[in-house]
Amino acid sequence: MASNAESDKLKEELKRKQAAVKELIDNEECALKKRLPRKLPKRDCDVYVSRKTDFKQQLKRCQKILDNGNLVCIHGLGQAINRAINLALQLQASGLGTVELETHTSTVELVDDIKPLNDDHEPDTLGRSNSAVHIRVFRPDLQSAMDELSEIERVTKSVKT
């Protein structure tokens, strides 16, 4: 039970700090500078989706990667989650049933810098969490697809008899 009390105390302290920072920013005494998030390893098949990049260009890039390597990993963070999901669904629809999706969600810890605009305050950092989605778009192995089809045919024949 002591760990729950400690956890609640830390949460309250974080809320107080966030409220104080918000007050400083609202009073124009400090500026909030958001750091870039930590990225996963950059591979040829990775696409990091943002709200600023043109959707059609992202779709073309993903389609090109999928055609060349049979695998695209689409990553979206925060407001870009909807765009990442839409991108994966567009690839699946254009694949005419040959493309499958595998989705994972996570929470990413982000760090923001608090920069004072005058000498009254010390520079500080503020941590926050943000949602992320990681979508694996792939064409399944032809042999495994043929095995599944054979299994479906076998089950269908056994049901008919």
Order of alpha helices (4+ residues) and beta strands (2+ residues): alpha-beta-beta-alpha-beta-alpha-beta-beta-alpha
